[in-house]
Amino acid sequence: MKKLAKYLKPYLPVLLLCVALLFGQAMCELNLPNLMSKIVNVGIQQGGIEDPLPKAISEDGLTLMKLFMPQEDKDAIDQCYTRVEAGSAEASQYEGEYPLLKDKNILRLSTEDGQTVEKGADAYNRSTMAFLSYMQEMAKEQGKDTSSDSSMDTDSLRDVDFSELYAMVPMLQQAPESTFESARSVAAQTDSSMLSQMGVTLTKLFYQELGMDTGAIQNQYIILTGVYMILLTLASVIASVLVGLIAARVGAGFARTLRHDIFDKVENFSLAEFDQYSTASLITRTTNDITQVQMLITMGLRIVCYAPIMGAGGVVMAVGKSTSMTWIIAVGVIVLLGLMLSIYALARPKFKIVQKLVDRLNLVTRENLSGMMVIRAFGTQKHEEERFDHANGDLTRVNLFVNRAMAFMMPSMMFIMNVITLVIVWVGAHQIDQSAMQVGDMM
């Protein structure tokens, strides 16, 4: 390995560039499923609305939501918004974006401080769940059939009629705080991902109330994300082509230098050294063996270095999406590693035998070709054919064993991967049903 490193030393800057390109390609490849997840989660399920906290909301809407907030959450939400009066000079700047401003006051998100917005979003999400829980309690008291927890999903918010709710606001404002305690308690115990989904659904309704084109918001998000995916794909292709070009040039340059040095070394052999190495062995070393090392470098840069980056990055991305499904990845990695190590332990000794058998086949071939006249003179063609068939048959049998072992590995790995996919879908479907995960995250 030290000698190989010496020959690779002149290519060190290019190799570092190659590794950097591999990291870039891996980042592009790993972000593509993440972006597809966003298209499904945000673009389709959330209508292109990324943040649950509305960028703008009607004054009546915020008054309604604050009814279901404790005082701490009211203070947090008040820090996020400023009022825009209908008919004011400021309103003229936003009437095109929020048509409701022509007739009614609205509140516009006026802060970009991440911590303030995060607190406001949490307060808004909890009030959404508290609002939904309170409405279900009222429906039960009126004798309507609400199937308990199964009805507490985003579909429950899509049929909300704000005009009826705003008419109830004066009555709700007169109600004691204890009236909303049970609803707030339900919100406090609900998972944050479910709260966020509820908040986004209600935000979309508030946007529609403002007169915003929610269809355009959705289309814009999906198109922009799709364009970003195309750009990442192009970047990945360019990186892959450059890595292939660099790997091929490094491999060819390495082989050229090594072949030259071996030939120079052989030319300066002593008689004792010529006796130690057969001509066939020297030919194999300067042709087949160097070609194998060249392929190792070329494929190593493109695949061997790339696979660990993708593997580690993929695990990190997947765990980041759902820690509850980490055990599936752990089991999959253990099974795949066990399969590969078993096949490697089985095939590795045979690879060493292959090299010796190639030497033997070259020796027999060379002896037959160089001694053709002698073989014909003594009539030993049949014997030489048997020698060649024996050497060729041994090499064929060992190669078949190695190739069968390699051929068994790929379908076995694909079978394991497909089983893992089925387990992910099975477990993920149950988590989606429980609103603990979104469809895009499972994908």
Sequence and secondary structure as in RCSB ss.txt:
>XXXX:A:sequence
MKKLAKYLKPYLPVLLLCVALLFGQAMCELNLPNLMSKIVNVGIQQGGIEDPLPKAISEDGLTLMKLFMPQEDKD
AIDQCYTRVEAGSAEASQYEGEYPLLKDKNILRLSTEDGQTVEKGADAYNRSTMAFLSYMQEMAKEQGKDTSSDS
SMDTDSLRDVDFSELYAMVPMLQQAPESTFESARSVAAQTDSSMLSQMGVTLTKLFYQELGMDTGAIQNQYIILT
GVYMILLTLASVIASVLVGLIAARVGAGFARTLRHDIFDKVENFSLAEFDQYSTASLITRTTNDITQVQMLITMG
LRIVCYAPIMGAGGVVMAVGKSTSMTWIIAVGVIVLLGLMLSIYALARPKFKIVQKLVDRLNLVTRENLSGMMVI
RAFGTQKHEEERFDHANGDLTRVNLFVNRAMAFMMPSMMFIMNVITLVIVWVGAHQIDQSAMQVGDMM
>XXXX:A:secstr
 HHHHHHHGGGHHHHHHHHHHHHHHHHHHHHHHHHHHHIIIIIIISTT   SS SEEEHHHHHHHHTTS HHHHH
HHHTTEEEE TTSTTHHHHTTT GGGGTS EEEE    HHHHHHHHHHHHHHHHHHHHHHHHHHHHTT    GGG
G SGGGGTT  HHHHHHHHHHHHHS GGGGHHHHHHHHTS HHHHHHHHHHHHHHHHHHHT  HHHHHHHHHHHH
HHHHHHHHHHHHHHHHHHHHHHHHHHHHHHHHHHHHHHHHHHT  HHHHHHS HHHHHHIIIIIHHHHHHHHHHI
IIIITHHHHHHHHHHHHHHHH GGGHHHHHHHHHHHHHHHHHHHHHHHHHHHHHHHHHHHHHHHHHHHHHTHHHH
HHHT HHHHHHHHHHHHHHHHHHHHHHHHHHHHHHHHHHHHHHHHHHHHHHHHHHHHHTTSS HHHH 
